[in-house]
Amino acid sequence: RYANQTFNQAAALLVENGKQGITYLFKRGTHEEFGYTSLCTALAFYFILSCWTAGSAVASGLVIPMLYTGALYGRIIGLILVSIFGVQTNQYGAWIDPGLFAAIGAASFFSGVSRLTISLTVIMVS
């Protein structure tokens, strides 16, 4: 956030480091913070670069990009559900939160790519 209270969604996802971006995506109660265009752009960018890096013979870290890619697509699914069902405030609608879906998406993508069990992945994410 800048001094004049403006916030660039794409810059927050693409320019910040991976840990800070994941923190932004996991934040609960912020369903209006990121739009579809910035999320889809960052997802395409990170997915293509992660595939390119994983296919090269260079030893590089892929844990943060895998978590970041999963958090991006989980957040997109969460936003789609919020647009369908709306923001629910009762006890049954507490699961419709894009931040929660980002955590679930990160765990599912990480376990799918690295062939870990989902319980170990949830422990690693939390």
OpenMM code with the backbone's topology and positions (N, CA, C; nanometers):
from openmm import Vec3, app, unit

residues = "ARG TYR ALA ASN GLN THR PHE ASN GLN ALA ALA ALA LEU LEU VAL GLU ASN GLY LYS GLN GLY ILE THR TYR LEU PHE LYS ARG GLY THR HIS GLU GLU PHE GLY TYR THR SER LEU CYS THR ALA LEU ALA PHE TYR PHE ILE LEU SER CYS TRP THR ALA GLY SER ALA VAL ALA SER GLY LEU VAL ILE PRO MET LEU TYR THR GLY ALA LEU TYR GLY ARG ILE ILE GLY LEU ILE LEU VAL SER ILE PHE GLY VAL GLN THR ASN GLN TYR GLY ALA TRP ILE ASP PRO GLY LEU PHE ALA ALA ILE GLY ALA ALA SER PHE PHE SER GLY VAL SER ARG LEU THR ILE SER LEU THR VAL ILE MET VAL SER".split()
positions = [
    Vec3(0.0848, -0.1174, 0.0000),
    Vec3(0.0000, 0.0000, 0.0000),
    Vec3(0.0897, 0.1241, 0.0000),
    Vec3(0.0490, 0.2205, -0.0783),
    Vec3(0.1253, 0.3429, -0.0900),
    Vec3(0.0769, 0.4462, 0.0108),
    Vec3(0.1459, 0.5591, 0.0188),
    Vec3(0.1092, 0.6633, 0.1146),
    Vec3(-0.0263, 0.7240, 0.0826),
    Vec3(-0.0659, 0.7243, -0.0457),
    Vec3(-0.1960, 0.7821, -0.0812),
    Vec3(-0.3065, 0.6767, -0.0822),
    Vec3(-0.2851, 0.5626, -0.0157),
    Vec3(-0.3834, 0.4568, 0.0043),
    Vec3(-0.4263, 0.3878, -0.1256),
    Vec3(-0.3392, 0.3812, -0.2250),
    Vec3(-0.3688, 0.3073, -0.3471),
    Vec3(-0.3004, 0.1719, -0.3410),
    Vec3(-0.3517, 0.0780, -0.4180),
    Vec3(-0.3028, -0.0597, -0.4132),
    Vec3(-0.3074, -0.1157, -0.5539),
    Vec3(-0.1944, -0.1545, -0.6088),
    Vec3(-0.1908, -0.2129, -0.7416),
    Vec3(-0.1931, -0.3641, -0.7279),
    Vec3(-0.2990, -0.4270, -0.7757),
    Vec3(-0.3178, -0.5707, -0.7579),
    Vec3(-0.2114, -0.6509, -0.8298),
    Vec3(-0.1858, -0.6193, -0.9554),
    Vec3(-0.0893, -0.6953, -1.0351),
    Vec3(0.0519, -0.6790, -0.9790),
    Vec3(0.0872, -0.5589, -0.9346),
    Vec3(0.2201, -0.5369, -0.8780),
    Vec3(0.2373, -0.6132, -0.7472),
    Vec3(0.1310, -0.6215, -0.6687),
    Vec3(0.1399, -0.6955, -0.5430),
    Vec3(0.1626, -0.8444, -0.5681),
    Vec3(0.1084, -0.8976, -0.6777),
    Vec3(0.1230, -1.0402, -0.7065),
    Vec3(0.2497, -1.0726, -0.7856),
    Vec3(0.2928, -0.9826, -0.8735),
    Vec3(0.4043, -1.0137, -0.9626),
    Vec3(0.5384, -0.9565, -0.9172),
    Vec3(0.5391, -0.8449, -0.8475),
    Vec3(0.6650, -0.7799, -0.8117),
    Vec3(0.7122, -0.8206, -0.6723),
    Vec3(0.6188, -0.8392, -0.5815),
    Vec3(0.6567, -0.8795, -0.4451),
    Vec3(0.7199, -1.0183, -0.4477),
    Vec3(0.7922, -1.0508, -0.3416),
    Vec3(0.8494, -1.1856, -0.3348),
    Vec3(0.7399, -1.2890, -0.3105),
    Vec3(0.7719, -1.4164, -0.3301),
    Vec3(0.6723, -1.5224, -0.3229),
    Vec3(0.6067, -1.5353, -0.1870),
    Vec3(0.6851, -1.5188, -0.0813),
    Vec3(0.6292, -1.5329, 0.0526),
    Vec3(0.5257, -1.4250, 0.0812),
    Vec3(0.5544, -1.3017, 0.0408),
    Vec3(0.4601, -1.1931, 0.0636),
    Vec3(0.3351, -1.2110, -0.0225),
    Vec3(0.3519, -1.2596, -0.1457),
    Vec3(0.2371, -1.2848, -0.2327),
    Vec3(0.1467, -1.3933, -0.1780),
    Vec3(0.2066, -1.4986, -0.1245),
    Vec3(0.1272, -1.6059, -0.0640),
    Vec3(0.0523, -1.5539, 0.0584),
    Vec3(0.1166, -1.4672, 0.1349),
    Vec3(0.0499, -1.4077, 0.2507),
    Vec3(-0.0707, -1.3246, 0.2071),
    Vec3(-0.0564, -1.2487, 0.0977),
    Vec3(-0.1699, -1.1724, 0.0454),
    Vec3(-0.2838, -1.2647, 0.0034),
    Vec3(-0.2495, -1.3752, -0.0619),
    Vec3(-0.3525, -1.4645, -0.1140),
    Vec3(-0.4229, -1.5436, -0.0038),
    Vec3(-0.3512, -1.5774, 0.1026),
    Vec3(-0.4100, -1.6540, 0.2121),
    Vec3(-0.4945, -1.5688, 0.3063),
    Vec3(-0.4865, -1.4372, 0.2965),
    Vec3(-0.5560, -1.3493, 0.3899),
    Vec3(-0.7068, -1.3683, 0.3780),
    Vec3(-0.7719, -1.3913, 0.4888),
    Vec3(-0.9172, -1.4157, 0.4899),
    Vec3(-0.9926, -1.2847, 0.5036),
    Vec3(-1.1144, -1.2841, 0.4494),
    Vec3(-1.1993, -1.1669, 0.4574),
    Vec3(-1.1639, -1.0580, 0.3572),
    Vec3(-1.0905, -1.0917, 0.2529),
    Vec3(-1.0489, -0.9929, 0.1534),
    Vec3(-1.0936, -1.0367, 0.0146),
    Vec3(-1.2226, -1.0578, -0.0032),
    Vec3(-1.2709, -1.1086, -0.1307),
    Vec3(-1.2697, -1.0028, -0.2406),
    Vec3(-1.2535, -0.8757, -0.2072),
    Vec3(-1.2500, -0.7700, -0.3083),
    Vec3(-1.1093, -0.7165, -0.3324),
    Vec3(-1.0090, -0.7771, -0.2725),
    Vec3(-0.8737, -0.7224, -0.2831),
    Vec3(-0.8102, -0.7500, -0.4188),
    Vec3(-0.8345, -0.8669, -0.4780),
    Vec3(-0.7758, -0.9021, -0.6068),
    Vec3(-0.8854, -0.9355, -0.7062),
    Vec3(-0.8688, -0.8879, -0.8291),
    Vec3(-0.9651, -0.9152, -0.9348),
    Vec3(-0.9214, -1.0351, -1.0180),
    Vec3(-1.0116, -1.0751, -1.1078),
    Vec3(-0.9842, -1.1914, -1.1933),
    Vec3(-0.8655, -1.1673, -1.2860),
    Vec3(-0.8534, -1.0463, -1.3403),
    Vec3(-0.7462, -1.0225, -1.4381),
    Vec3(-0.6092, -1.0326, -1.3748),
    Vec3(-0.5907, -0.9733, -1.2591),
    Vec3(-0.4594, -0.9803, -1.1954),
    Vec3(-0.4276, -1.1226, -1.1500),
    Vec3(-0.5275, -1.1947, -1.1000),
    Vec3(-0.5041, -1.3328, -1.0578),
    Vec3(-0.4728, -1.4241, -1.1756),
    Vec3(-0.5474, -1.4106, -1.2849),
    Vec3(-0.5234, -1.4961, -1.4022),
    Vec3(-0.3911, -1.4630, -1.4696),
    Vec3(-0.3535, -1.3357, -1.4724),
    Vec3(-0.2248, -1.2967, -1.5295),
    Vec3(-0.1096, -1.3543, -1.4477),
    Vec3(-0.1168, -1.3405, -1.3160),
    Vec3(-0.0115, -1.3951, -1.2308),
    Vec3(-0.0072, -1.5476, -1.2385),
    Vec3(-0.1245, -1.6122, -1.2497),
    Vec3(-0.1285, -1.7580, -1.2611),
    Vec3(-0.0616, -1.8048, -1.3894),
    Vec3(-0.0923, -1.7409, -1.5009),
    Vec3(-0.0298, -1.7794, -1.6284),
    Vec3(0.1212, -1.7558, -1.6236),
    Vec3(0.1622, -1.6432, -1.5693),
    Vec3(0.3041, -1.6093, -1.5606),
    Vec3(0.3806, -1.7095, -1.4747),
    Vec3(0.3323, -1.7358, -1.3539),
    Vec3(0.4020, -1.8271, -1.2632),
    Vec3(0.3958, -1.9717, -1.3115),
    Vec3(0.2846, -2.0123, -1.3719),
    Vec3(0.2740, -2.1503, -1.4195),
    Vec3(0.3725, -2.1762, -1.5335),
    Vec3(0.3798, -2.0842, -1.6288),
    Vec3(0.4724, -2.1016, -1.7411),
    Vec3(0.6168, -2.0995, -1.6937),
    Vec3(0.6514, -2.0056, -1.6079),
    Vec3(0.7897, -1.9998, -1.5588),
    Vec3(0.8242, -2.1185, -1.4697),
    Vec3(0.7279, -2.1685, -1.3936),
    Vec3(0.7541, -2.2869, -1.3106),
    Vec3(0.7764, -2.4108, -1.3966),
    Vec3(0.6980, -2.4247, -1.5025),
    Vec3(0.7180, -2.5379, -1.5940),
    Vec3(0.8529, -2.5294, -1.6623),
    Vec3(0.8914, -2.4101, -1.7008),
    Vec3(1.0199, -2.3906, -1.7669),
    Vec3(1.1353, -2.4207, -1.6710),
    Vec3(1.1239, -2.3748, -1.5474),
    Vec3(1.2285, -2.3981, -1.4482),
    Vec3(1.2369, -2.5449, -1.4103),
    Vec3(1.1236, -2.6119, -1.3957),
    Vec3(1.1246, -2.7539, -1.3577),
    Vec3(1.1819, -2.8402, -1.4691),
    Vec3(1.1639, -2.7993, -1.5926),
    Vec3(1.2153, -2.8769, -1.7055),
    Vec3(1.3616, -2.8536, -1.7356),
    Vec3(1.4196, -2.7497, -1.6798),
    Vec3(1.5608, -2.7223, -1.7043),
    Vec3(1.6469, -2.8086, -1.6129),
    Vec3(1.7731, -2.8144, -1.6423),
    Vec3(1.8655, -2.8972, -1.5640),
    Vec3(1.9289, -2.8191, -1.4502),
    Vec3(1.8733, -2.7050, -1.4183),
    Vec3(1.9278, -2.6192, -1.3144),
    Vec3(1.8611, -2.6525, -1.1815),
    Vec3(1.9413, -2.6668, -1.0778),
    Vec3(1.8857, -2.6913, -0.9443),
    Vec3(1.8310, -2.5601, -0.8888),
    Vec3(1.6997, -2.5528, -0.8802),
    Vec3(1.6375, -2.4308, -0.8290),
    Vec3(1.5175, -2.4688, -0.7439),
    Vec3(1.4764, -2.3780, -0.6597),
    Vec3(1.3645, -2.4055, -0.5713),
    Vec3(1.2316, -2.3959, -0.6424),
    Vec3(1.1471, -2.4943, -0.6211),
    Vec3(1.0143, -2.4919, -0.6801),
    Vec3(0.9038, -2.4975, -0.5758),
    Vec3(0.9382, -2.4974, -0.4483),
    Vec3(0.8351, -2.5091, -0.3450),
    Vec3(0.7482, -2.3838, -0.3422),
    Vec3(0.8093, -2.2673, -0.3354),
    Vec3(0.7325, -2.1427, -0.3291),
    Vec3(0.6528, -2.1205, -0.4579),
    Vec3(0.7103, -2.1395, -0.5788),
    Vec3(0.6262, -2.1241, -0.6978),
    Vec3(0.5105, -2.2238, -0.7052),
    Vec3(0.5282, -2.3463, -0.6550),
    Vec3(0.4174, -2.4423, -0.6536),
    Vec3(0.3077, -2.3968, -0.5584),
    Vec3(0.3456, -2.3530, -0.4400),
    Vec3(0.2464, -2.3027, -0.3449),
    Vec3(0.1771, -2.1779, -0.3985),
    Vec3(0.2534, -2.0922, -0.4645),
    Vec3(0.1993, -1.9678, -0.5194),
    Vec3(0.1001, -1.9958, -0.6316),
    Vec3(0.1344, -2.0875, -0.7205),
    Vec3(0.0448, -2.1231, -0.8308),
    Vec3(-0.0842, -2.1849, -0.7782),
    Vec3(-0.0735, -2.2744, -0.6818),
    Vec3(-0.1928, -2.3347, -0.6226),
    Vec3(-0.2777, -2.2337, -0.5487),
    Vec3(-0.2131, -2.1398, -0.4797),
    Vec3(-0.2886, -2.0362, -0.4091),
    Vec3(-0.3608, -1.9449, -0.5077),
    Vec3(-0.2992, -1.9197, -0.6225),
    Vec3(-0.3639, -1.8354, -0.7233),
    Vec3(-0.4895, -1.9020, -0.7796),
    Vec3(-0.4774, -2.0292, -0.8175),
    Vec3(-0.5976, -2.0914, -0.8743),
    Vec3(-0.7011, -2.1205, -0.7671),
    Vec3(-0.6607, -2.1449, -0.6452),
    Vec3(-0.7575, -2.1610, -0.5360),
    Vec3(-0.8320, -2.0314, -0.5073),
    Vec3(-0.7610, -1.9198, -0.5145),
    Vec3(-0.8251, -1.7890, -0.4930),
    Vec3(-0.9239, -1.7580, -0.6052),
    Vec3(-0.8892, -1.7972, -0.7296),
    Vec3(-0.9814, -1.7762, -0.8413),
    Vec3(-1.1094, -1.8570, -0.8204),
    Vec3(-1.0957, -1.9829, -0.7788),
    Vec3(-1.2136, -2.0663, -0.7508),
    Vec3(-1.2956, -2.0056, -0.6368),
    Vec3(-1.2290, -1.9544, -0.5342),
    Vec3(-1.2994, -1.8896, -0.4243),
    Vec3(-1.3757, -1.7665, -0.4692),
    Vec3(-1.3167, -1.6869, -0.5591),
    Vec3(-1.3873, -1.5692, -0.6111),
    Vec3(-1.5074, -1.6081, -0.6956),
    Vec3(-1.4940, -1.7169, -0.7718),
    Vec3(-1.6082, -1.7644, -0.8502),
    Vec3(-1.7226, -1.8059, -0.7582),
    Vec3(-1.6905, -1.8757, -0.6498),
    Vec3(-1.7947, -1.9169, -0.5555),
    Vec3(-1.8574, -1.7980, -0.4838),
    Vec3(-1.7769, -1.6963, -0.4521),
    Vec3(-1.8332, -1.5763, -0.3902),
    Vec3(-1.9261, -1.5051, -0.4872),
    Vec3(-1.8887, -1.5023, -0.6160),
    Vec3(-1.9771, -1.4359, -0.7131),
    Vec3(-2.1055, -1.5153, -0.7364),
    Vec3(-2.1018, -1.6474, -0.7191),
    Vec3(-2.2233, -1.7281, -0.7358),
    Vec3(-2.3124, -1.7197, -0.6121),
    Vec3(-2.2545, -1.7448, -0.4947),
    Vec3(-2.3331, -1.7529, -0.3719),
    Vec3(-2.3366, -1.6236, -0.2920),
    Vec3(-2.2493, -1.5302, -0.3202),
    Vec3(-2.2415, -1.4069, -0.2428),
    Vec3(-2.1629, -1.4275, -0.1158),
    Vec3(-2.1415, -1.3198, -0.0433),
    Vec3(-2.0702, -1.3267, 0.0836),
    Vec3(-2.1686, -1.3709, 0.1897),
    Vec3(-2.1437, -1.4859, 0.2478),
    Vec3(-2.2333, -1.5414, 0.3488),
    Vec3(-2.1799, -1.5070, 0.4876),
    Vec3(-2.2678, -1.4660, 0.5752),
    Vec3(-2.2262, -1.4315, 0.7105),
    Vec3(-2.2812, -1.5277, 0.8153),
    Vec3(-2.3632, -1.6227, 0.7734),
    Vec3(-2.4162, -1.7168, 0.8717),
    Vec3(-2.3156, -1.8295, 0.8970),
    Vec3(-2.3496, -1.9206, 0.9869),
    Vec3(-2.2556, -2.0262, 1.0241),
    Vec3(-2.2323, -2.1256, 0.9118),
    Vec3(-2.3261, -2.1425, 0.8207),
    Vec3(-2.3098, -2.2375, 0.7116),
    Vec3(-2.2336, -2.1789, 0.5936),
    Vec3(-2.2258, -2.0482, 0.5845),
    Vec3(-2.1575, -1.9839, 0.4728),
    Vec3(-2.0155, -1.9430, 0.5038),
    Vec3(-1.9633, -1.9816, 0.6198),
    Vec3(-1.8286, -1.9401, 0.6583),
    Vec3(-1.7206, -2.0040, 0.5714),
    Vec3(-1.7532, -2.1085, 0.4984),
    Vec3(-1.6535, -2.1744, 0.4147),
    Vec3(-1.6305, -2.1007, 0.2836),
    Vec3(-1.7173, -2.0071, 0.2470),
    Vec3(-1.7016, -1.9349, 0.1210),
    Vec3(-1.6104, -1.8151, 0.1452),
    Vec3(-1.4814, -1.8393, 0.1452),
    Vec3(-1.3819, -1.7353, 0.1636),
    Vec3(-1.2673, -1.7626, 0.0665),
    Vec3(-1.2332, -1.6695, -0.0215),
    Vec3(-1.1260, -1.6940, -0.1180),
    Vec3(-0.9900, -1.7225, -0.0535),
    Vec3(-0.9644, -1.6678, 0.0644),
    Vec3(-0.8384, -1.6964, 0.1338),
    Vec3(-0.8289, -1.8418, 0.1764),
    Vec3(-0.9401, -1.8981, 0.2202),
    Vec3(-0.9435, -2.0396, 0.2568),
    Vec3(-0.9258, -2.1281, 0.1338),
    Vec3(-0.9896, -2.0896, 0.0240),
    Vec3(-0.9732, -2.1662, -0.0992),
    Vec3(-0.8320, -2.1549, -0.1539),
    Vec3(-0.7641, -2.0433, -0.1279),
    Vec3(-0.6243, -2.0294, -0.1687),
    Vec3(-0.5357, -2.1286, -0.0935),
    Vec3(-0.5614, -2.1468, 0.0356),
    Vec3(-0.4843, -2.2441, 0.1134),
    Vec3(-0.5110, -2.3870, 0.0662),
    Vec3(-0.6360, -2.4181, 0.0375),
    Vec3(-0.6707, -2.5512, -0.0123),
    Vec3(-0.6110, -2.5736, -0.1509),
    Vec3(-0.6141, -2.4715, -0.2364),
    Vec3(-0.5554, -2.4824, -0.3696),
    Vec3(-0.4049, -2.5007, -0.3644),
    Vec3(-0.3380, -2.4301, -0.2730),
    Vec3(-0.1939, -2.4461, -0.2580),
    Vec3(-0.1590, -2.5869, -0.2127),
    Vec3(-0.2350, -2.6402, -0.1194),
    Vec3(-0.2094, -2.7763, -0.0718),
    Vec3(-0.2358, -2.8785, -0.1812),
    Vec3(-0.3420, -2.8600, -0.2579),
    Vec3(-0.3747, -2.9576, -0.3622),
    Vec3(-0.2740, -2.9534, -0.4764),
    Vec3(-0.2319, -2.8340, -0.5176),
    Vec3(-0.1340, -2.8245, -0.6260),
    Vec3(0.0009, -2.8791, -0.5819),
    Vec3(0.0397, -2.8482, -0.4586),
    Vec3(0.1680, -2.8962, -0.4077),
    Vec3(0.1691, -3.0481, -0.3956),
    Vec3(0.0593, -3.1059, -0.3494),
    Vec3(0.0563, -3.2524, -0.3363),
    Vec3(0.0461, -3.3196, -0.4721),
    Vec3(-0.0180, -3.2558, -0.5685),
    Vec3(-0.0289, -3.3142, -0.7015),
    Vec3(0.1017, -3.3114, -0.7776),
    Vec3(0.1784, -3.2053, -0.7632),
    Vec3(0.3046, -3.1926, -0.8362),
    Vec3(0.4143, -3.2741, -0.7710),
    Vec3(0.4208, -3.2709, -0.6391),
    Vec3(0.5322, -3.3365, -0.5710),
    Vec3(0.4995, -3.4782, -0.5237),
    Vec3(0.3813, -3.5270, -0.5505),
    Vec3(0.3368, -3.6620, -0.5149),
    Vec3(0.3452, -3.6888, -0.3642),
    Vec3(0.3173, -3.5877, -0.2860),
    Vec3(0.3092, -3.6051, -0.1414),
    Vec3(0.1649, -3.6354, -0.1034),
    Vec3(0.1468, -3.6923, 0.0117),
    Vec3(0.0104, -3.7155, 0.0587),
    Vec3(-0.0521, -3.5833, 0.0990),
    Vec3(-0.1825, -3.5752, 0.0931),
    Vec3(-0.2510, -3.4496, 0.1226),
    Vec3(-0.2355, -3.4110, 0.2693),
    Vec3(-0.2255, -3.5080, 0.3596),
    Vec3(-0.2100, -3.4735, 0.5022),
    Vec3(-0.0743, -3.4091, 0.5281),
    Vec3(0.0318, -3.4596, 0.4652),
    Vec3(0.1635, -3.3980, 0.4810),
    Vec3(0.1658, -3.2598, 0.4188),
    Vec3(0.0958, -3.2424, 0.3088),
    Vec3(0.0918, -3.1123, 0.2442),
    Vec3(0.0173, -3.0111, 0.3293),
    Vec3(-0.0913, -3.0510, 0.3909),
    Vec3(-0.1659, -2.9595, 0.4779),
    Vec3(-0.0813, -2.9212, 0.5983),
    Vec3(-0.0048, -3.0132, 0.6505),
    Vec3(0.0844, -2.9818, 0.7620),
    Vec3(0.1907, -2.8825, 0.7180),
    Vec3(0.2438, -2.8996, 0.5976),
    Vec3(0.3464, -2.8080, 0.5480),
    Vec3(0.2899, -2.6689, 0.5225),
    Vec3(0.1669, -2.6598, 0.4716),
    Vec3(0.1073, -2.5305, 0.4414),
    Vec3(0.0705, -2.4555, 0.5694),
    Vec3(0.0198, -2.5262, 0.6684),
    Vec3(-0.0219, -2.4589, 0.7917),
    Vec3(0.0914, -2.4446, 0.8860),
] * unit.nanometer
topology = app.Topology()
chain = topology.addChain("A")
for resn in residues:
    res = topology.addResidue(resn, chain)
    for name in ("N", "CA", "C"):
        topology.addAtom(name, app.Element.getBySymbol(name[0]), res)
